[in-house]
Amino acid sequence: MENEKNTAQEILQEELAAIYIGNLNTVDEDLILPEQGKKGCRFTWESGEERFIEPNGKVHRPLHGMGSRKVILTVTGEYQGCTAQRRFEANVLQQEKTMDITGVRPVKIRLACGCPVCLPSVAIVTCADGRRTTRPAEWSELVKNGAYSRAEGRVEGTELPVEAEIFWEDSVSGETSAPEKKLEYIAMNGVRLAEGTPYAEAQERMVKFLLAQDDDQMLYNFRTAAGLSTQGAEPMTGWDADECKLKGHTTGHYLSGLALAYAATGDERILEKINYMVSELRICQKAFEGKEGYRPGFLSAYSEEQFDLLEQYTKYPEIWAPYYTLDKIMSGLYDCLTLASCHLAGEILFPMADWVYDRLSRLDQSVLNKMWSMYIAGEYGGMYGIMIKIYALTKKPEHLKAARLFLNEKLFYPMEENCDTLEDMHANQHIPQIIGAMDDFIVNGREQDWKISSNFWNIVTSGHTYCIGGVGETEMFHRAGTTCDYLTDKAAESCASYNMIRLTGQIFPYTVDGAMMDYYENTLSNHILASASQTEDGGTTYFMPLGPGGKRFYDTDENTCCHGTGMESRIRYQGNIYAADEKYLYVNLWIASQLFSGEKVSIRTEEEGCLKLTARENMAKAPAIRIPGWAEGKVTVLVNGEETKDFTIQNGYLYFARPLKRKETLEVRTVPELRVLATPDEKFVNLAYGSHILAALSDQQEWITLPALDAFRQTGSSHFEANGIRYVPLPEADLQACHVYFHKK
């Protein structure tokens, strides 16, 4: 009898653990709360605040100005006389701001005679509260008058007029403000991280995690959807659970993580996993082709029904971002093809791209616009970018056309006009779209894509970032310059930082601006590195808590978006360390490593603020080393231990006058200082030393006032103590409660 009761209790706990009710970080629709488990357990629900979430899942969003509200949902499970409970915390988003429009920005377009006119589908408007946003625009007939044309319209749902001026010219100047590419990165497989550094240790932990994963479990949902045997594997959990609509996304990240890990290490065990995963996914794809109602090329961890429902404007949580998941799968296959030379991945990927074109090309633009504007359900991740990259390989016009069916004018038009309309937009939903625009520029050279990408980067990094480089609170952009109003436990989503450094890496070769790499390194070392679990469990923070006494939580089994990107970001540390042009080898990041491709050099960073480059063979190109912005150009340079002035500094890079000979060393020394960093609101400050943002180890729930700098005593290479509180680099805080922002003294 006791054994039976224990079994019933175990089943109940399993049933409770398997409950998944969606992404509770941004609740804006009714929740589906299950009343029964798969094995017969009965569930009853209670809400901590029924005015916001009723026990049946009905959601009532707070009025704007009340703020988003956290609601505790408690489910009680009953099974064969046993009872147990589980708690969920839901963040119910406040209602959108009232749209009180006070101004409409006119449209101005210059075109060569004969070019078709394409007026923007949105207008940029200014609201009474000072924010800028977009609203759909309805245009009347275009009136052409020689070299000048005019169109009038109105802002949809209002009587507010919007005007467009079109200036026709015999020929539009061929000159472009878009720059040419100035350098190329050294491929990841030509670089290795030096052992013993925090970066190498984090990478090693993730590689071990990837090697330990059950490939058959990663294939579970694909095989189930295709009607194949699951080979006895355990089901996936969290966002990939049977009842979840996003299943399959983690497997896509897993493929990318494996491909990156193989490029980073050359470990043949990883290649074996890649080949197995890809060959089994090909079997799944073939199985779908034999099923009625499936178009050729389809592959996913669920049926095509989600895509059908999206075209019917079905909302989340009945569906959940089918093209977002498709992007992860396609990107994983692309990485296996390009980083691990797994050609079978291309045989799966290219028909998938054909499927995308076949599916979307038959839809009117108005349908696409409505689909992509649907929050969560219409999120499509990096589909624009992956289709562009596939087009670069296949040169099929259909793949380029399919890529541009994912254009989001609501985002792209204001970015091209250099207008910040990001307030209240989902951060990580839109950063990958900009990455896609930059992919389009890299492949096709369109000036408008350069403007969109570079303007977005400048807007985000100048007004929307926390001190660690992260963006977004509860996943959302807020008004520029207000990050200190959002120092909560849901700040700085890891996915968003992962994608911001990817975007930075794309833009940098066209600017060779040291300030861009300052942002890259700050985000990499103070957010991405800090977001990683310091065990081999593959854990990643969803958000970085930046309020007083915040503690990190590492997702290990929920299979969130950030858990997925975490499998990749630990192995991107070495991706952009080195680059080269015709004359110089660039060292962009102060990360100890060895270069095996082209120039044979090693760099060491054993002391904070000191980089030592050693030539293992005669160099053909001279070194160019980034001088960190915090060093303010104050450097000492030594060749073979002797100080030299044989260099110039430009745009944040130290250009040495000649290539090094075998065994010669070039040492760049700076003097790190403890620094107080101002914040936009002038109410808070941050503390930094060299490249590190320092965290105060304290579980105090009130803000700490930062002591004067002369009160600090250095206790280690980057460790300090003041008034009995220890200050350490943020990644080292790990699970300890800490403070990153401080009140000014």
N, C-alpha and C positions, 0 to 999 in steps of 0.2 A: 504493500500500500504506500509506504514511504517513497519507494522508487517511482511509482506511478505519479505521485504528487510532484516529485522532483522533475520528472519528465514534463509534466504539464507546466510547471513553473518555467522550465527552460524554453518550452515552445512559446509561452507567453512573452518571455523576454525577447526571443527572436522576432516575434511578430511586432512587438513595439519598436524594436530597433530598425525594422524594415519599413516603418511608416515614412513616407516622403510626401510633403505637401507643397513643394515648390521652393523657389528662391525667396526666403523670408526677409532678406535684407532690404528689398524694395517692393513692398506689397501695395498694389494699387487696384487690384481686382479681387473679386470674391475667391475664397479658398475652397478647395474640395477636401473636406475632412472625412476620411473613410470611417465607416461604421462597423466594418468587419474585416478581419485578416484572412489571408489565404487558407489558413488551417482552422478557421472557425472561431477565432477569438472575437469577442464583442468589444467595441470601443465606444466610450462616451466622452464628450468633450466639455471642458469648462474654459471660459475666457476671463482673464484678469480684468478686462475693461470691455464690457459688452457694448458700450456706446461706439466703440471702434471696430471690434470683431465680435459678432454674435457666435454662440456655440455651434450654430449650423454652418459657420464659415462666411456668412454675409459680412462684407467689409463696408464701413462707413469712414471715409477719409476725413481727417480733421480739416477744418476750414483753414485757408491760407492765413498765416500769421500765428496760428496755434503751434506750429512746428510739427514735424513728424513724431509719431508716438510709438513707444515700445509696448507691446502687449504680450503677456505670458499666456500661452495656450497649454492647458494640461489635459492629457488624454489618459483615461483610466481603462485598462484592459482587463477583461474577465475571461477565464478559460478553465473549465472543469474545477470550479471552486477556488481557483487561484486568482488573485488580483495584483496589479502592479501599475505604476504610473510612469509617464514620461512628459517632460516639459519642453516646449518650443518657445523661442523668443521671436516675435514678428515685429518688423519695423514698418508701420503703416505710414505711407507718404502723405504729407499734407496736400490739399488740393492746389492745383496750379494757380499762379497769380492771375488776378483779373487783368484782362487785356485792355487797358485804357490807352489807346494809341494817340500820341500827340504830334507825330510827324512821320512822313514817308519819304525815304531816300529815292531821288529820281535815278533812272537808269540811263547810262550813256554808253553807246557802242560805236566802234569804228570798224568799218568793213570795206573790203575791196569791192568794186562794182561787180555785180553778178553773183556775189556770195549770198546764200540764203540767210534770212533773218531768223534768229532763234531767240525770242524774248524769254527772260527767266520766268519760271513758273512760280517764283516767290518774290515778294517785295521785302526789303529791309525796312523795319519800322522802329521808331523810338516810342517808348511807353512813358507814362506819367512818372513812374518811379525811377526813371533814368536808364533802364536797361534797353538794350537793342536786341531784337529778335526778328524772326521772319514770319510772314503770313502768306498764304496762297494769293496769287495775283490773277485777276481775270482781265484779259486784254481785248480791246475792241479792234476794229480793222486798222491795219497799218496804212497811213497816208504818206505816199512818196512824192517828194517835190525836188527833183534834180539831185543835187549832192547832199540833200538833207531830208530826212524822213522823221515822222513823229507817230507815236502810238500812245493812245490813252487807255486807261483801264481803271479798275478799282480794286481795293483790298477786299478779298472775299469776305462776305458776311457783313460788310460795312458800305457806307457811301463815300468813303475816303478815296480820293483820286490818286492814281499812280501814273507817272509820265515816263516815257522812254524817248530818247533822242538817238537817231542813227545817222552817223556821218559817213557818206559814201565817198570813196577816194578811187581815182583811176588805178592806183596800186598802193596797197598798204606796205610800208617799209619792211624789208626783209630783216631789218635789225631786230634783235631780241634782247630783252634784259636777262634772260635765263643764262646762267653761266655754263661753260663747258666743264666736263669732268677733268679734274686736275691730277688725280692719283687713283691707284687701285689698291685694295686691301690684299694682304698676303693671306691665302686660303688657310682655313683652320687646320687642315691636315699637315700644314708645314710648320705648325707652332706647337710647342708643348709647355705646359705650366711647370714652374720649378716646384719641387716637392717641399712640403712643410709650411707653405703659406696658407692663409685663410681661404684664398680662392681655390688652390689646389685641393685642400682638404674638403671643401664644400663640393667640388666637382667629384672627388673620389667617393664621397658618401652617396651622391646621386647615381654614379655609375654602378655602385654595388646594389643600390635599390633597384635600378632597372634590370640588372642581371638576375635579381631574385624574383622578379615578377613572373606570374603564371601566364604564359602566352595564351593558353586555351581559355583562361578566364577573360583576358582582353578580347578574345574572339567570341565570347559567349553570346552577346546580343546579336552579332552579325549572323552567326550560325542559326540562332533561334529564328530570326526574321526571315532567313533564306530557307527555313525548313530542314536544316541539317542537324546532325547529332552534335551535341555540345561536348562530347568526349569526356563526360563526367566532371566537367569543370564547375566550380562554384559560381553563382551569379555575381554580377557586379553590384556595387552598393552606391548609395547617395544619388548624385545626379545621373548615374548610369544604372540605377536599379530598374527592375522590370517595369514598374509603374511610372517611371520618370520619362518625360518626353524628350530629354536631351541626350539620351543614351547613345554612346558611340563617340562622343567628343573626346573622352579621356583616351580612347584607343588611338585617335588621331594624334594627340599630343605625345603619346607613348611612341608612336612611329617616329615622330620628329626627334624626340629625346634619344632614341636608339641611334638614329642617323647622325645626330650631332655627336653623340658619345663615340661612335665609331670613327668619325673624322678627327675627334679630339684625342683619341687614344690608340687607334689602330688595333683594338682588341678583337681578335677573330671570334670570340664567343658572342660578341654583340652582333657581328655580321651573320652568324648562324641564326640568331633570333630574328633579325631583319628578314632573312630569306624565308624562314618559316612563316612569319606573320604575313608577308606579302603573298606567298604561294597559297596560303589558306584563304586570304581575302579574295584572291582570284577565283578560287573554287566557289566562294559565296556569290561573287558577281555572276558567274556562269549559272548558278542555281537560280538567281533572280531572273535571268534571261529566259529561263524555261517556264516561268510562272505567268499566268494570264494577267493582263492589265499592267505589266511592267515594260517600260520603254528600254531599249538596248542601252547598256552602259551603266544602269543604275546600281549603286552600292550604298547601303547605309545599314544602321543597326535597327531600323524599323521600316515599315512599308512606305510606299509613296503617298499614303493617305495624308500624312502631315502636310505635304506639299499641295495636295488637292485642297485641303482645308484652308491653307494660307491664302490660296487664290479666291476663296470664299470669304476672306477677311475674318476668319475665326480667331478669337483672342486667346492669349495666355490665361489660364494654364491648360486649356484644352489642347493647345499645341504649344511648342516651345522652340522657336528659332530653328527651323529645319535647315536653313542655309548656313547658319552659324556652325552647326554640327558638320554639315557637308564640307565647309571650308577646312575644318580641323582634319578631316579624313583625307581630303585632297592635298592639303599642305604636308601632311605626314608622308603620303606617297611621293610627293614631289621631292621632299628631303631625302627619302630613301633612294630615289633615282639619281639625284644630283650630288649627294654627299657620300653615298655608299655604292654608287654605280650598280644599283639593283635594277636592271632593265625591265624586269617583269613588272615593276611598279609603274613604269610608263605604259605598259600594255593595259593596265587597269585604269590609269589616270586619264589618258587621252579619250577613251570612250566616255568616261564620266563627264569630261568637258563637252563632248558632243551632246550628251544627255542634257546638260545645263542649257546649251543653246536651243536644242529642240523644245525644251520645256518652256523657256521664257520668251523666245523670239515670236511666239504666236500671241503674246499678250499685248494689249494696248499700253501705251506709256502711262495713261491715267491709272490703270490697274496696278502697274509696277509702283508708281508713286504712292498709292494708297497702301500697298503691301509693305513697302519699306518704311513707311511712317508709323507702322503699328508697333508700339512699345513692346519689347521682348519677343513677341511672336514674329515680327518682321526683321529682327536683328540678323544681319547676314555676315557679321565678322569680317574676315579678310577675303571674301569672294572676289571682289574687284581685283585685288592684287594677285591672287593665285591664278585667276584666269589670264591676266596679263603675262604672268611668268610662263604659263603653259603656251600662250600664243608665241612668246619669244622662242620656244623650242619647236613648235609645230608649224608656225607661220600660216596657220589656217585663218582666213578672214573671219570665219564664224566664231572663232575663239576670242578674237578682239571685239567683235560685235557683242558677244555674250558678256564680256568683261564690262563694257560700257552700259549694259542694262542695269548695272548696280550703282550708277552714278546717283549721288544724293545731293540734289541742287539746294536743298534746305541748308546743308552744311557748306557745299562747295562754292556757291555763289557769294555769300558774305566773306568767305575766306579769300577768294580771288580779289574781292574789293577791299581786303584788309580791314574788315569790320568784325569786332568781337561780339558774336551773338551766342556764345557758348553757355551763358547762364542757364541753369536748369536742364542742360543737355546731359545725357548719359555719357560719361567719359570714355569708358572702354568700348562702347558701341561705336564711337566715331573715330577714335584714333586709328584703328585698322583701316577705315575708309580712306583716311589721309595717306596711310602707307600705300594703299592701292593707287592713289593719284600719283605718288612719287614713283611707284613701279611703272606707271604709264609714262611718266616723264623720262625715266631711265631708258625705257625700251623705244619710245616713239618721239621724245623730244618736244612735246607740246608745251609752249610757254605757259599756258593757263594752268597746267598741272604743277609747274614749278612755283607759280605764285600761290596757288592753293596750299601747297605743302610747306613752303618756307614761311608764309604768313602765319599759318596755323602754329608752326613750331615757335615762332617768335611770340605770338599771342599767349600761348600756353606757358612757356618758360618765363615770360616777363610778368605774368599776373596771376597764374593759377597753380603755382607749385608750392608745396611745403618745403621746409629746409632740406629734406632728404631727397628732393627731386620728384617725389610722388605727387599725384594729383587726385582730385575727387574725394568727396565725403559722402558716405552711403552711395558710392559709385557715381555721384553727380558732380558736374562742374557747377560752381557757384560764381557769384560776381567777382570780377578781377579785383585783386587786392584785398580779399576778405578771408583768406585761408585761416587766419587766426580766430575767426568767428566759428570755425568748425574743427576745433581741436578735441575730437571725440575718440571713442574706441572703434569707430568705423571710418577712419581716415586712410587715405593713400592705399587704394586697392593695388595689390601686387601686379595683376594683369596689366593695369594701365601703365605702370612703370616699365614693365617688360616691353610693351609696345612703344612707349616713348623712346627708349634707348634704341629700339630697332629703327624707328623713324630718324633719330639723330644719326645713326650709322649710315642711313641712306643719303642724307643731305650732306654730311660732312665732306665727302670727296669733291664736292662742287664748290665748297667754300674754303676748305683748309683753314678754318678759324679755330684757334685754340680754345676760345670760349665755349664752343659747342662740345668739345671733348671734356672741358671742365664739367659741364652739365652731365655728360655721359658718365664720367668717372664718379661724380658725386652720387648719382642715382644708383649706379652699379654697386658702389662700396657701402653706401649708407641706407639703401633700401633693399635692393635685390639680395645682397649678401645677408642683410639683417632679417630678411623674410624667410630664410632657410632654417629648417630644423637642424640642430647640431647632433642628431643621431641619424641612423641609416633607415629611417622610416619614411623618407620621401616627403615629409611634411613641409607645408608652405603656409604662411599667413595669408588669409584673405585680405584683411585690413591690417594696417600698422597703427595700433593705438597710440595717439599722441596727446591724450589728456593727462592730467596729473596722476601719477601712480599707475599708469597703464601697463597691462600685462599682455604678452603675446599668446596667441593660440595658433597652433599649427594643424592645418587640416591634413589628416592622413587617410581617412576612409570615406569622407563625404564626396570626394571626386568633384570638387568645385572647379570653376574655370581657373582659379589661381593655383590649385593643385596641379592642373594640367600644364599651365605655362611654367610652373616650377620645375617640371621634368625637363624643360628646355633651358630655362634661364641659368641654371647652375653650370651649363656646359657652353654658355655663350661668353664666358669670361674672356676667353682667348681670341674671340672672333675678330676684334678690330684693334688688337694691340699694335700690329705693324701694317704699314702701307708703303707704297713706293711710287715715285714718278721717274722721269728719265735721269735725274741727277741725285736724288736723295732717297735714303731709307728713313721712313718716318716711324718714330716711337710715340704712339698716341697715348698709351696708358702706362702708368708706372706699376706694372704687374710683372713680378719676376718670372722669366720665361726664357725659352730657347727658340731660335728661329732656324729651321732646317731648309726652307725653301728659298732659293736665290742666295741672298747674303746669309752667311753662317755666323750668327752673333748670339750672345747671351746677355740678358740683363738681370741684375740683382738689385733688390731694394731692401737690404737688411736693416737700414736705419730709416726712420721717417724723414722724408725730405732729401734723401740721397739715392740717386740712380747711377749704377755703374754698368756701362756697356763694354763688353769684351768681344773683339773680333776673333773668331776661331779660324778664319781663313782671311786672306787679303780681300778687302771689300772693293767692289766696283763702284759703289755709290757712297757719298758722304752721309753721315748721320744727321737727322733733324729730330730734335727731342722737344716734346711739349713741355713748356714751363708752366706749372700749375698757376691758375689765377691767384690763389692765395699767397703765392711767393712774391707777387708784385714785381716780377722781373729781377729780383735780387738773387743772383746766382754766382757761385764760384765754379769755374770749369777747370778740370785737371786732365792732362793727357799723360798717361804713364806715371801718374803721381805728381807731375809738375804743372803748376798753374799756367793757364794760357788765356790769351785774349783773341785767339784766332777763330772768332765766331761772330755772327750777327743774330739779333733777335727781331723777329717780325711776326705779327699776328699770333703771338703766344708760343712761337716755336724758336728754338735755338738751332741755327743752321751752322754746323761745323764746316770749316773751310775745305776739308779734304777727306777722302776715304781713309779708313784705318787699315793698317797693315796687320798681318797675322799676329795675334797675342797682344796687340796694343789695346789699351783701355781708355775710354772716355768717361770721366766721372763728372756728374752735374750735382752740385750741392746747393741746397737752399737752407734757410734757417726757419724751421717751424716755430710759430708762436701761438700761445693761447689767445684766441680772438673771440670777441663778442660780436655776433651777427645781428644786425637790425632786422625787424620784421615790418611789413607794410603798415601795420596799425600803430607802431611805435609804443605799444603797450607791453609786448613780449619781446624776448631776445632768445637767441640760441648760443650755445658755446661750441667752439670748434678748435681743433688743434691739427694743423696740417690739413690732410684730406678728410679727417674724421669729424663727424658730428658727435659730440660727447653727450652721454646720458647720465643723469644722476640716479644712482641706485637707491630708491626710496619708495615705500608704499604709501607715503603721505598722500591723502586725497585732496589737499589744498595746494595751490600753486606755490612753488618755492621761489623766493626772491634770490636772484643770483648774487653771490657775494662779489665784492670788488676783486679784480684780477690779482692784486697783491696778496689776497687771502689764500690763494691756491698754492699747494705744495705738490711738486711732481713726484710720483711714487713709482713710475715705470715709464717705458718708452712713450706711451700715449695715455697714461693713467695719472689722475690727479685726485687730490683730497682737499676739501675745504669745509670747515665747521662740522667735522665728523661725518661728512657724506662723501662717498666715493664717486668719481666721474670716470666713465670708461667709454671707449668707442661703442656706438649703438649696437652693432652686431654682437658684441660680447655680453650684452645684457641678457640675451636669450630669454628665458622664462621669468626673470626677475622683474618685479615692478620697478618702473623707472619714470623719469621726467626728461623730456626733450626740449620743451619750451619752458621759459622762466619769466617771472615778472622782473622788470627793471628795478635796479636798486634806487 
